[in-house]
Amino acid sequence: MKVYRGWTILLIVAVSGCASQMRSSEPAGLRFSSDPAAITAVFDTTTAGWNRGELPVYLSAYTESATAMGRNGPERGVNAIGDQMRAGFWKTGRPAQQLHYEHLEIRPLGPDNALVTGQYVLTGGGLTNRTGWFTTIWTRTPAGWRMIHDHSS
């Protein structure tokens, strides 16, 4: 397990370094300038869907083949991610708590990929507030920016 984590960290550092080099050589007004707003808009849409109890709207942020870390390792595909949500946060067919995000940081990893980190906050529903940190990897698709991987704690 330690070797896997080491390789993951090495890969993230290598990719981040490449992205930094690519950004530094691009002229002002580079292609990335509107992407943070576009990714933030997806977070806003999915948050609103979650809070209205519309799981398909929340799941629309993921590509069909996305992975999400679950208790037993990666869940593969948007249907499995939906099942994971229904088994945890949506046991009654609706979310148990309201969702919002804080501390979003969007970092380009090239023209068509981004790394997003932040904190999710779940409140209300007569339950103790719950927060956790996440890292997501995004890709530009014909439908707009979508997550290809979600690792939330």
N, C-alpha and C positions, 0 to 999 in steps of 0.2 A: 504494500500500500504506500509506503514512503517513496518508493521509486516512482510510482504513478503520480503522486502529488508533485514530486520534484520535476518531472517532465512537464506537467501542466503549468507550473510556475515558469519554467524555462520557456515554454511556448508562448505564454502570455507576455513575458518580458520581451521576447524576440519580436512578436507581432507588434507590441506597443512601440518598441524602438523603431521598427520599420515605418509605422504610422507617423511617428514624430518626425522622422527624416523626410517623409513624403510631404507632410504639412509645411515644413520649414522651407521647402523648395517651391511651394505654390505661391502665385501672386496674391495680392490683396483681393478680397471678394471671391475667395476660392469656393469651390463647389460645395464644401461642407457647411457654409454659412447658414443655410436654411434648414439643414438636417436636424439640428437639435430641436428646433421648433416643431418639425414634422414628427419626430419621435415623441416629444412631449405631448403633442396632440393625440397620439395613439394612447398614451397613458391616460389622458383626460377622458377619452371616449370609453376606454375599458373600465375606468373607475366609475364613471356614470352608469355604465351597464351593470356592473357589480352591485352598486348601491340601489339600482332599480330592481334587482333580482333577475337580471337577464344574463344568464351564464353564456349563451352563444356570443353576446356582444363582448363580454370579457375575454372569451377564448379567441376572438377574431384577431387578437394581437399576435397569435402564434401561426407559424407556417404549419401545413399539414404534417410535415415530418419532424416537427420540433421535438426536443427532449426537455424534460424537467426532472431535476433531482428529487426523488421520493425517498421514503424511509428505507426502501430496499434497493436503492440505486436508481439509475435513470428510467423514467417512464418515457416510452417512445410513441410519438404521434399525438395529435391534438385530441383524439378521442380518449386516449389513456390519461392525458392531462385533465380532461374534463371529469373522468372517473375519479381521479385523485382529488379534485376539488369537491365533488359530490360526497366522497367518503370523509372528507375533513371539514371544510368550511361551509358546505351546503347540505348538511345531513337532512334538513327538513324541506329541501327543494328550493330554499332561498338562503342567501348568506346569513350567517348568525350575527354578523356585525358589519358596520359601515367601514369602507376602505378609503384611505388616502395615502399619498406618497410624500415623503420628505427627502431632502438631501440628494436629489437626482443629480448625477454627474454623467454627462454623455461625452464619450471620447471616440472620435473617428478612428477606425482601423483601416483606412483606405477609403476610396470613393463610394463603396457599396456595403460597408460593414461598420458596425459601431459596438462598443462595449458600454453598457449602462450599469451604474451602481446606484444604490439608494437604499432607503428604508421604507418598508410598508408599515402602516399603522391601522389597526383594526380597533374600532371603538363601539360602544353602545351594546344594545341587545341584552342588557342586564348582566353582561359578562365583564370580567377583568379585561382592561385594554391589553392588546397584544401587539408587539412590534418585532420586527426582524429585519435583517439586512439581506440584500439580494445583489446578484450579479447576473445580468442578462446579455446575450449576444444577439445582435440585430443584423438583418440583411435587407438591402433594398430589393423589392420585388415589383412586378408590374402593378400590384395592388397597393404599393407603398411600403413603408418600413414595417417589418414583421420580425418577431423573435424566433430564433432558431434554437436557443437554449436558455433555460431559466434555472438558476441555482439560488434558492431562497432558504433562509434558515428560520 
